């Protein structure tokens, strides 16, 4: 078969799989596949199920009646759901009904917008009703100005039934306005159907409490971060057994992504970042309070496990991906220790492609630590040639730089265009111990910048790297990194690309919606003149203060609905570059948020990305 290379157009023809869960017979997995249509500028979605032992997928029109319904109470009597409830006056016409055409919003506190949506006084509430036609819905959060599911990304995983069907557990951050914007303190609440009484099960913990899940024997587990305001704190698994709470992962030097219970309630399986990948682990529950639980890594390899779907006998069903392959559903045999790929949404396409090669490399940092660096090579790589090379700066700033498959920052596509990609697991990355992960907080322009330069300098020594054609690219904190490195790189790089990056830490603090993030990572507010940590963030670590050192072309990309890193950041950067006579371009997407989701916009993004590199590198 002729081997082609990945293209931007082909990337947006790939199907994107989402596992929905088991069929009621537990012998099949239900999933949906969303395939972008660039021509129609939308996603087309189909549903399927496939046997967990492998076989041919069967398309289905709808999942009702086929899929296990987690929102039905275990005794079958009740159904759970959620919907928005209008509870607060915000719009001009809320206050002045006679002026119904007025386009006005009135706020007395923060949290007036979140992610990409303005607050219109509506809140997500959980409802239950009897499992029969025309039953009355009961709002278990009646008149509360709080959300469940949590905004912006929560769904029905934020609420569950107790095993005895007598209560509902749900996740909510019961704060409003300015208090909501400066805190991460969500809790798990238990609502008793018989008494309509609500109890806070995690009141003593001040950070995140999320993802409640019961074992078959009735033990409650959930994920917990300890510190309020720190969204990237170590994520631990907590269980509640016979009235006693136990942290199962407190002694383990890592952070948990997600988990599921074993069928016999004796183990918990979880996903966690480790050494530049995301792998499957297991916890053996001990005789509680008598010994530390045993934690074992189960899987290993150059791939990411991205979702735990479920267990059936000795097999665990997951989504898995790597830098050359978008996610597919796999089965892992816990006894035989082997993999079986169940879905093949994009297999035929990948079989026709020449794939890039990924190499794991370790670089010594300026403070003497060993740092993992992924190096991705073009298909048909020839070490006798010289290649332009891109330093990729990950966002977060504390998200794993692993074997992920992105439909925007796609290493396979970059490599297919004959670029080498250098992707360092710099300070701030989970998967290398809690200390390494935390070292970026309050030190955005510190050691991490040396880590970046150590990585690109090390790889640039190779004969196949064209050290005169180095670029630096990134989004979010990666965009900040590009802005900052543009002021300190000492002519290493020939071009920069910054997407939705922080350019001015002071105006970022003044316009972003999740204040807790900046309070934690910057150490406080810019007006705290006696706060040395904060002042360092707003002065020494502020890219705007390095603008006099800029001398390199830069492409600046921004989403108009990005309230996390608002548009002013890009405008300030572009205006400064233009007025200083630096070759620069502003790529603006009015209808996109922190990401680029619309197919045609995504095509423009890719075309402009590679056009810029061709012009400047």
For each residue, the residues with C-beta under 8 A, 3 or more apart:
1: 351 352
2: 352
3: 352 353 354 379
4: 352 353 354
5: 353 354 379 416 417
6: 10 11 353 410 412 413 416
7: 10 11 413 416
8: 11 12 413 603 606 607 610
9: 12 13 38 603
10: 6 7 13 14 349
11: 6 7 8 14 407 410 412 413 606
12: 8 9 36 38 407 599 602 603
13: 9 10 35 36 349
14: 10 11 35 326 345 346 349 407
15: 33 34 35 326 345 346
16: 33 34 35 36 43 326 327 407
17: 31 32 33 319 326 327 328 329 343 345
18: 31 32 33 34
19: 29 30 31 307 309 317 319 329
20: 30 31 32 47 63 67
21: 29 30 67 68 70 309 310
22: 25 26 28 29 30 67 68 309 310 312
23: 26 27 28 29 30 49 66 67 68
24: 66 67 68
25: 22 28
26: 22 23 52 68 312
27: 23 51 52 53 312
28: 22 23 25 49 50 51 52
29: 19 21 22 23 49 50 51 52 309 310 317 329 342
30: 19 20 21 22 23 47 48 49 60 63 66 67
31: 17 18 19 20 47 48 49 50 329 343
32: 17 18 20 45 46 47 48
33: 15 16 17 18 45 46 47 48 345
34: 15 16 18 43 44 45
35: 13 14 15 16 43 44 45 46
36: 12 13 16 42 43 44 599 602
37: 40 41 42 43 44 599
38: 9 12 41 599 600 603
39:
40: 37 44
41: 37 38 598 599 600
42: 36 37 599
43: 16 34 35 36 37 599
44: 34 35 36 37 40
45: 32 33 34 35
46: 32 33 35 59
47: 20 30 31 32 33 59 60 61 62 63
48: 30 31 32 33 57 58 59 60
49: 23 28 29 30 31 57 58 60 66
50: 28 29 31 54 55 56 57 58 329 342 343
51: 27 28 29 54 55
52: 26 27 28 29 312 315 317 331 342
53: 27
54: 50 51 331 340 342
55: 50 51
56: 50
57: 48 49 50 343
58: 48 49 50
59: 46 47 48
60: 30 47 48 49 63 66
61: 47
62: 47 65 66
63: 20 30 47 60 66 67
64: 67
65: 62
66: 23 24 30 49 60 62 63
67: 20 21 22 23 24 30 63 64
68: 21 22 23 24 26
69: 72 79
70: 21 156 160 161
71: 79 80 81 156 161
72: 69 76 78 79 80 131 161
73: 76 77 78 79 80 128 131 161 165
74: 161 163 164 165
75: 78 164 165
76: 72 73 131
77: 73 130 131 165
78: 72 73 75 128 129 130 131 161 165 193
79: 69 71 72 73 128 129 130 131
80: 71 72 73 126 127 128 156 159 161 168
81: 71 126 127 128 129 137 156
82: 124 125 126 127 148 149 156 159
83: 124 125 127
84: 122 123 124 125
85: 122 123 124 125 139
86: 120 121 122
87: 121 122 123 143 144 145
88: 121 122 123 145
89: 94 95 106 121
90: 94 105 106 107 119 120 121
91: 94 95 104 105 106 120 121
92: 95 96 99 102 103 104 105 106
93: 96 97 99 100 101 102
94: 89 90 91 97 121
95: 89 91 92 106
96: 92 93 99 102
97: 93 94 100
98:
99: 92 93 96 102
100: 93 97
101: 93
102: 92 93 96 99
103: 92
104: 91 92
105: 90 91 92 112 118 120
106: 89 90 91 92 95
107: 90 110 112 119
108: 177
109: 112 176 177 178
110: 107 177 178 180 181 182 513 515
111: 114 119 176 177 178 180 181 513
112: 105 107 109 118 119 513
113: 117 118 119 513 563
114: 111 117 119 151 152 513 514 563
115: 151 152 513 563 564 593 594
116: 152 559 561 562 563 593 594
117: 113 114 151 152
118: 105 112 113
119: 90 107 111 112 113 114 122
120: 86 90 91 105
121: 86 87 88 89 90 91 94
122: 84 85 86 87 88 119
123: 84 85 87 88 141 144 145 146 147
124: 82 83 84 85 147 148 149 150 151 154
125: 82 83 84 85 139 140 141 142 144 147 148
126: 80 81 82 139 140 141 148 159 168 170 191
127: 80 81 82 83 137 138 139 140
128: 73 78 79 80 81 137 138 140 168 193
129: 78 79 81 135 136 137 138
130: 77 78 79 135 136
131: 72 73 76 77 78 79 135
132: 135
133:
134:
135: 129 130 131 132
136: 129 130
137: 81 127 128 129
138: 127 128 129
139: 85 125 126 127 142
140: 125 126 127 128 168 170 191 196 198
141: 123 125 126 144 146 148 170 172
142: 125 139
143: 87
144: 87 123 125 141 174
145: 87 88 123 176
146: 123 141 172 173 174 175 176
147: 123 124 125 150 151 154 172 173
148: 82 124 125 126 141 154 158 159 170 171 172
149: 82 124 154 155 156 157 158 159 171
150: 124 147 153 154 158 171 172 173 186 210
151: 114 115 117 124 147 154
152: 114 115 116 117
153: 150
154: 124 147 148 149 150 151 157 158 171
155: 149 158
156: 70 71 80 81 82 149 159
157: 149 154 211
158: 148 149 150 154 155 170 171 172 210
159: 80 82 126 148 149 156 168 169 170 171
160: 70 168 169 170 212 213 214
161: 70 71 72 73 74 78 80 165 167 168 169
162: 165 166 167 168 169 190 214
163: 74 214 216 218
164: 74 75 167
165: 73 74 75 77 78 161 162
166: 162 192 193 194
167: 161 162 164 190 191 192 193
168: 80 126 128 140 159 160 161 162 190 191 193
169: 159 160 161 162 188 189 190 191 201 212 220
170: 126 140 141 148 158 159 160 188 189 191
171: 148 149 150 154 158 159 186 187 188 189 209 210 211 212
172: 141 146 147 148 150 158 186 187 189
173: 146 147 150 180 183 184 185 186 187
174: 144 146 187 189
175: 146 179 180 183 185
176: 109 111 145 146 179 180
177: 108 109 110 111 180 181
178: 109 110 111 181 182 515
179: 175 176 182 183
180: 110 111 173 175 176 177 183
181: 110 111 177 178 513 514 515 516
182: 110 178 179 229 515 516 519
183: 173 175 179 180 228 229 516
184: 173 207 208 225 228 229 230 231 516
185: 173 175 205 206 207 208 228
186: 150 171 172 173 208 209 210
187: 171 172 173 174 200 201 202 203 205 209
188: 169 170 171 200 201 202 209 210 212 222
189: 169 170 171 172 174 198 199 200 201
190: 162 167 168 169 198 199 201
191: 126 140 167 168 169 170 196 197 198
192: 166 167 195 196 197 198 199
193: 78 128 166 167 168 196
194: 166
195: 192
196: 140 191 192 193
197: 191 192
198: 140 189 190 191 192
199: 189 190 192
200: 187 188 189 203
201: 169 187 188 189 190 209 220 240
202: 187 188 205 209 222 224
203: 187 200
204:
205: 185 187 202 209 224 226
206: 185 226 227 228
207: 184 185 224 225 226 227 228 229 230 233
208: 184 185 186 223 224 225 231 233 235
209: 171 186 187 188 201 202 205 222 223 224 238
210: 150 158 171 186 188 222 223 224
211: 157 171 222 223 258 259
212: 160 169 171 188 220 221 222
213: 160 220 221 222 259 260 261
214: 160 162 163 218 219 220 221 261
215: 218 219 221 261 262 265
216: 163 261 263 264 265
217: 265
218: 163 214 215
219: 214 215 239 240 241 261 265
220: 169 201 212 213 214 239 240 241
221: 212 213 214 215 237 238 239 240 248 259 261 268
222: 188 202 209 210 211 212 213 237 238
223: 208 209 210 211 235 236 237 238 256 258 259
224: 202 205 207 208 209 210 235 236 237 238 247
225: 184 207 208 230 231 233 234 235 236
226: 205 206 207 233 234 236
227: 206 207 230 233
228: 183 184 185 206 207 516
229: 182 183 184 207 516 519 520
230: 184 207 225 227 233 441 516 520
231: 184 208 225 514 516 517 520
232: 396 397 398 430 437 441
233: 207 208 225 226 227 230
234: 225 226 254 255 434 437
235: 208 223 224 225 255 256 257
236: 223 224 225 226 247 248 249 250 255 256
237: 221 222 223 224 247 248 249 256 259 268 270 283
238: 209 221 222 223 224 245 246 247 248
239: 219 220 221 245 246 248 285 288
240: 201 219 220 221 243 244 245
241: 219 220 244 246 288
242:
243: 240
244: 240 241 288 289
245: 238 239 240
246: 238 239 241 288 289
247: 224 236 237 238 250
248: 221 236 237 238 239 268 283 285 293
249: 236 237 252 254 256 283 293 295
250: 236 247
251: 292
252: 249 295
253: 433 434
254: 234 249 272 273 274 430 431 433 434
255: 234 235 236 272 273 430 434 437
256: 223 235 236 237 249 259 270 271 272
257: 235 270 271 272 273 278
258: 211 223 270 271 307 308
259: 211 213 221 223 237 256 268 269 270 271 308
260: 213 268 269 270 308 310 311 316
261: 213 214 215 216 219 221 265 267 268 269
262: 215 265 266 267 268 269 282 311
263: 216 311 313
264: 216 267
265: 215 216 217 219 261 262 285
266: 262 284 285
267: 261 262 264 282 283 284 285
268: 221 237 248 259 260 261 262 282 283 285
269: 259 260 261 262 280 281 282 283 298 308 311 316
270: 237 256 257 258 259 260 280 281 282 283 308
271: 256 257 258 259 278 279 280 281 305 306 307 308
272: 254 255 256 257 278 279 281 430 431
273: 254 255 257 276 277 278 400 402 429 430 431
274: 254 277 278 279 297 431
275: 372 431 432
276: 273 360 372 374 400 401 402 403 425 431
277: 273 274 300 301 302 303 304 402 403 431
278: 257 271 272 273 274 304 305 306 400 402 403 431
279: 271 272 274 297 298 299 300 301 305
280: 269 270 271 297 298 299 305 308 316 318 332
281: 269 270 271 272 295 296 297 298
282: 262 267 268 269 270 295 296 298
283: 237 248 249 267 268 269 270 293 294 295
284: 266 267 293 294 295 296
285: 239 248 265 266 267 268 288 293
286: 290 291 292 293 294
287: 290 291
288: 239 241 244 246 285
289: 244 246
290: 286 287
291: 286 287
292: 251 286
293: 248 249 283 284 285 286
294: 283 284 286
295: 249 252 281 282 283 284
296: 281 282 284
297: 274 279 280 281 300
298: 269 279 280 281 282 332 334
299: 279 280 305 332
300: 277 279 297
301: 277 279
302: 277 322 358 360 403
303: 277 320 321 322 403
304: 277 278 320 321 322 402 403 404 405
305: 271 278 279 280 299 308 318 319 320
306: 271 278 318 319 320 321 327 404
307: 19 258 271 318 319 327
308: 258 259 260 269 270 271 280 305 316 317 318
309: 19 21 22 29 317 318 319 329
310: 21 22 29 260 316 317
311: 260 262 263 269 315 316 317
312: 22 26 27 52 315 317
313: 263
314: 333 334 335 336
315: 52 311 312 331 332 333 334
316: 260 269 280 308 310 311 331 332 334
317: 19 29 52 308 309 310 311 312 329 330 331 342
318: 280 305 306 307 308 309 329 330 331 332
319: 17 19 305 306 307 309 327 328 329 330
320: 303 304 305 306 327 328 329 330 339
321: 303 304 306 325 326 327 328 403 404 405
322: 302 303 304 325 358 403 405
323: 356 358 374 376 403 404 405 411 412
324: 350 355 356 358 405 412
325: 321 322 328 346 350 405
326: 14 15 16 17 321 345 346 405 407
327: 16 17 306 307 319 320 321 405
328: 17 319 320 321 325 341 342 343 344 345 346 347
329: 17 19 29 31 50 309 317 318 319 320 341 342 343
330: 317 318 319 320 339 340 341 342
331: 52 54 315 316 317 318 339 340 342
332: 280 298 299 315 316 318 338 339 340
333: 314 315 336 337 338 339 340
334: 298 314 315 316 337
335: 314
336: 314 333
337: 333 334
338: 332 333
339: 320 330 331 332 333
340: 54 330 331 332 333
341: 328 329 330 344 347
342: 29 50 52 54 317 328 329 330 331
343: 17 31 50 57 328 329
344: 328 341 347 348
345: 14 15 17 33 326 328
346: 14 15 325 326 328 349 350
347: 328 341 344 350 351
348: 344 351 352
349: 10 13 14 346 352 353
350: 324 325 346 347 353 355
351: 1 347 348
352: 1 2 3 4 348 349
353: 3 4 5 6 349 350 379
354: 3 4 5 379 380 416
355: 324 350 379 412
356: 323 324 376 377 378 379 411 412 415 416
357: 376 377 379 381
358: 302 322 323 324 374 375 376 377 403 411
359: 374 375 376 377
360: 276 302 372 373 374
361: 372 373 374 375 458 459
362: 370 371 372 373
363: 370 371 373 424 454 455 458 459
364: 368 369 370 371 454 458
365: 368 369 370 371 447 450 451 454
366: 447 450 451 454
367: 447 450
368: 364 365
369: 364 365 436
370: 362 363 364 365
371: 362 363 364 365 424 425 426 451 454 455
372: 275 276 360 361 362 424 425 432
373: 360 361 362 363 422 423 424 425 455 458 459
374: 276 323 358 359 360 361 401 421 422 423 424 425
375: 358 359 361 420 421 422 423 459
376: 323 356 357 358 359 411 412 414 415 420 421 423
377: 356 357 358 359 381 415 420
378: 356 381 387 415 416 417 418 419 420
379: 3 5 353 354 355 356 357 415 416
380: 354
381: 357 377 378 387 464
382: 385 464
383: 463 464
384: 464
385: 382 464
386: 463 464 465 466
387: 378 381 418 419 420 464 465 466
388: 418 419 420 466 469 470 471 613 617
389: 419 420 421 422 456 459 460 465 466 469 470 471
390: 414 419 420 421 422 470 471 472 473 613
391: 422 424 452 455 456 470 471 472 473 493
392: 401 409 411 421 422 423 473 474 478
393: 452 472 473 474 477 478 479 481 482 485
394: 397 399 401 423 426 429 474 477 478
395: 399 474 475 476 477 478 479
396: 232 399 428 476 477
397: 232 394 428 440 444 448 476 477 480 521
398: 232 428 429 430 437 440 441
399: 394 395 396 429 430
400: 273 276 278 404 429 430 431
401: 276 374 392 394 404 423 424 425 426 429
402: 273 276 277 278 304 431
403: 276 277 278 302 303 304 321 322 323 358
404: 304 306 321 323 400 401
405: 304 321 322 323 324 325 326 327 410 412
406: 409 410 411
407: 11 12 14 16 326 410 602
408: 475 595 596 602 605 606
409: 392 406 473 475
410: 6 11 405 406 407 413 414
411: 323 356 358 376 392 406 414 415 421 423
412: 6 11 323 324 355 356 376 405 415 416
413: 6 7 8 11 410 416 417 606
414: 376 390 410 411 417 419 421
415: 356 376 377 378 379 411 412 418 419 420 421
416: 5 6 7 354 356 378 379 412 413
417: 5 378 413 414 610 613
418: 378 387 388 415
419: 378 387 388 389 390 414 415 471 613
420: 375 376 377 378 387 388 389 390 415 459 464 465
421: 374 375 376 389 390 392 411 414 415
422: 373 374 375 389 390 391 392 455 456 459
423: 373 374 375 376 392 394 401 411
424: 363 371 372 373 374 391 401 451 452 454 455
425: 276 371 372 373 374 401 429 431 432
426: 371 394 401 429 440 448 451 452 455
427: 436 439 440 443 447 448 451
428: 396 397 398 436 437 439 440 441 448 477
429: 273 394 398 399 400 401 425 426 432 436 437
430: 232 254 255 272 273 398 399 400 437
431: 254 272 273 274 275 276 277 278 400 402 425 437
432: 275 372 425 429 436 437
433: 253 254 436 437
434: 234 253 254 255 437 438
435: 438 439
436: 369 427 428 429 432 433 439
437: 232 234 255 398 428 429 430 431 432 433 434 440
438: 434 435 441
439: 427 428 435 436 443 447 448
440: 397 398 426 427 428 437 443 444 448 521
441: 230 232 398 428 438 520 521
442: 520 521 522 523 533 536 537
443: 427 439 440 446 447 448 541
444: 397 440 448 477 480 484 505 521 522 537 541
445: 448 449 484 540 541 542
446: 443 449 450 541
447: 365 366 367 427 439 443 450 451
448: 397 426 427 428 439 440 443 444 445 451 452 481
449: 445 446 452 453 481 484 485 488
450: 365 366 367 446 447 453 454
451: 365 366 371 424 426 427 447 448 454 455
452: 391 393 424 426 448 449 455 456 481 485
453: 449 450 456 457 485 489 492
454: 363 364 365 366 371 424 450 451 457 458
455: 363 371 373 391 422 424 426 451 452 458 459
456: 389 391 422 452 453 459 460 470 472 492
457: 453 454 460 461 492
458: 361 363 364 373 454 455 461
459: 361 363 373 375 389 420 422 455 456 462 465
460: 389 456 457 465 467 470
461: 457 458 465
462: 459 465
463: 383 386
464: 381 382 383 384 385 386 387 420
465: 386 387 389 420 459 460 461 462 470
466: 386 387 388 389 469 470
467: 460 470
468: 494
469: 388 389 466 494 617
470: 388 389 390 391 456 460 465 466 467 492 493 494 617
471: 388 389 390 391 419 493 494 495 496 497 613 616 617
472: 390 391 393 456 481 482 485 486 489 493 495 496 497
473: 390 391 392 393 409 478 482 496 497 498
474: 392 393 394 395 477 478 479 480 481 482 497 498 499 501
475: 395 408 409 478 479 498 499 500 501 557
476: 395 396 397 479 480 499 500 501 502 564 565 594
477: 393 394 395 396 397 428 444 474 480 481 501 502
478: 392 393 394 395 473 474 475 481 482 498 499 501
479: 393 395 474 475 476 482 483 498 499 500 501 502 565
480: 397 444 474 476 477 483 484 498 501 502 503 543
481: 393 448 449 452 472 474 477 478 484 485 501
482: 393 472 473 474 478 479 485 486 496 497 498 501 554
483: 479 480 486 487 496 498 501 502 503 543 573
484: 444 445 449 480 481 487 488 541 543 546
485: 393 449 452 453 472 481 482 488 489 493 496
486: 472 482 483 489 493 496 543 546 549 550 552 554
487: 483 484 543 546 547 548 549 550
488: 449 484 485 546 549
489: 453 472 485 486 492 493 552
490:
491: 551 552
492: 453 456 457 470 489
493: 391 470 471 472 485 486 489 496 552
494: 468 469 470 471 552 553 616 617
495: 471 472 552 553 554 555 612 613 616 617
496: 471 472 473 482 483 485 486 493 552 553 554 555
497: 471 472 473 474 482 554 555 557 609 612 613
498: 473 474 475 478 479 480 482 483 501 503 554 555 556 557 570 573
499: 474 475 476 478 479 557 558
500: 475 476 479 557 558 559 562 564 565 569 570 594
501: 474 475 476 477 478 479 480 481 482 483 498 556 565 569 570 573
502: 476 477 479 480 483 505 508 543 565 569
503: 480 483 498 508 543 544 569 570 572 573
504: 507 508 542 543 544 568 569 572
505: 444 502 508 509 518 522 526 537 538 541 542 543 544
506: 509 510 526 538 542 544
507: 504 510 511 568 569 572
508: 502 503 504 505 511 512 518 565 566 569
509: 505 506 512 515 518 522 525 526 538
510: 506 507 526
511: 507 508 566 568
512: 508 509 515 517 518 563 564 565 566
513: 110 111 112 113 114 115 181 563 564
514: 114 181 231 517 518 564
515: 110 178 181 182 509 512 518 519
516: 181 182 183 184 228 229 230 231 519 520
517: 231 512 514 520 521
518: 505 508 509 512 514 515 521 522
519: 182 229 515 516 522 523 524 525
520: 229 230 231 441 442 516 517 523
521: 397 440 441 442 444 517 518 537
522: 442 444 505 509 518 519 533 534 537 538
523: 442 519 520 531 533 534 536 537
524: 519 528 531 533 534
525: 509 519 528 531 534
526: 505 506 509 510 534 538
527:
528: 524 525 531 534 535
529: 535
530:
531: 523 524 525 528 534 535
532: 535 536
533: 442 522 523 524 536 537
534: 522 523 524 525 526 528 531 537 538
535: 528 529 531 532 538 539
536: 442 523 532 533 539 540 541
537: 442 444 505 521 522 523 533 534 540 541 542
538: 505 506 509 522 526 534 535 541 542
539: 535 536 542 545
540: 445 536 537 545
541: 443 444 445 446 484 505 536 537 538
542: 445 504 505 506 537 538 539 545 546
543: 480 483 484 486 487 502 503 504 505 546 547 573
544: 503 504 505 506 547 572 576
545: 539 540 542
546: 484 486 487 488 542 543 549 550
547: 487 543 544 550 576 580
548: 487
549: 486 487 488 546
550: 486 487 546 547 554 576 577 580 582
551: 491 582
552: 486 489 491 493 494 495 496 582
553: 494 495 496 582 583 584 612 615 616
554: 482 486 495 496 497 498 550 573 577 582 583 584
555: 495 496 497 498 584 585 587 608 609 612
556: 498 501 570 573 574 577 584 585 586 587
557: 475 497 498 499 500 570 587 588 589 605 608
558: 499 500 562 567 569 570 571 586 587 588 589
559: 116 500 562 567 589 592 593 594 595 596
560: 567 588 589 590 591 592
561: 116 590 591 592 593
562: 116 500 558 559 565 566 567 592 593 594
563: 113 114 115 116 512 513 566 593
564: 115 476 500 512 513 514 593 594
565: 476 479 500 501 502 508 512 562 569 594
566: 508 511 512 562 563 569
567: 558 559 560 562 570 571 588
568: 504 507 511 571 572
569: 500 501 502 503 504 507 508 558 565 566 572 573
570: 498 500 501 503 556 557 558 567 573 574 586 588
571: 558 567 568 574 575 586
572: 503 504 507 544 568 569 575 576
573: 483 498 501 503 543 554 556 569 570 576 577
574: 556 570 571 577 578 584 586
575: 571 572 578 579
576: 544 547 550 572 573 579 580
577: 550 554 556 573 574 580 582 584
578: 574 575 581 582 584
579: 575 576
580: 547 550 576 577
581: 578
582: 550 551 552 553 554 577 578
583: 553 554 616
584: 553 554 555 556 574 577 578
585: 555 556 608 612
586: 556 558 570 571 574
587: 555 556 557 558 604 605 608
588: 557 558 560 567 570
589: 557 558 559 560 592 596 601 605
590: 560 561
591: 560 561 598 601
592: 559 560 561 562 589 595 596 597 598 601
593: 115 116 559 561 562 563 564 597
594: 115 116 476 500 559 562 564 565
595: 408 559 592
596: 408 559 589 592 601 602 605
597: 592 593 601 602
598: 41 591 592 601 602
599: 12 36 37 38 41 42 43 602 603
600: 38 41 603 604
601: 589 591 592 596 597 598 604 605
602: 12 36 407 408 596 597 598 599 605 606
603: 8 9 12 38 599 600 606 607
604: 587 600 601 607 608
605: 408 557 587 589 596 601 602 608 609
606: 8 11 408 413 602 603 609 610
607: 8 603 604 610 611
608: 555 557 585 587 604 605 611 612
609: 497 555 605 606 612 613
610: 8 417 606 607 613 614
611: 607 608 614 615
612: 495 497 553 555 585 608 609 615 616
613: 388 390 417 419 471 495 497 609 610 616 617
614: 610 611 617
615: 553 611 612
616: 471 494 495 553 583 612 613
617: 388 469 470 471 494 495 613 614
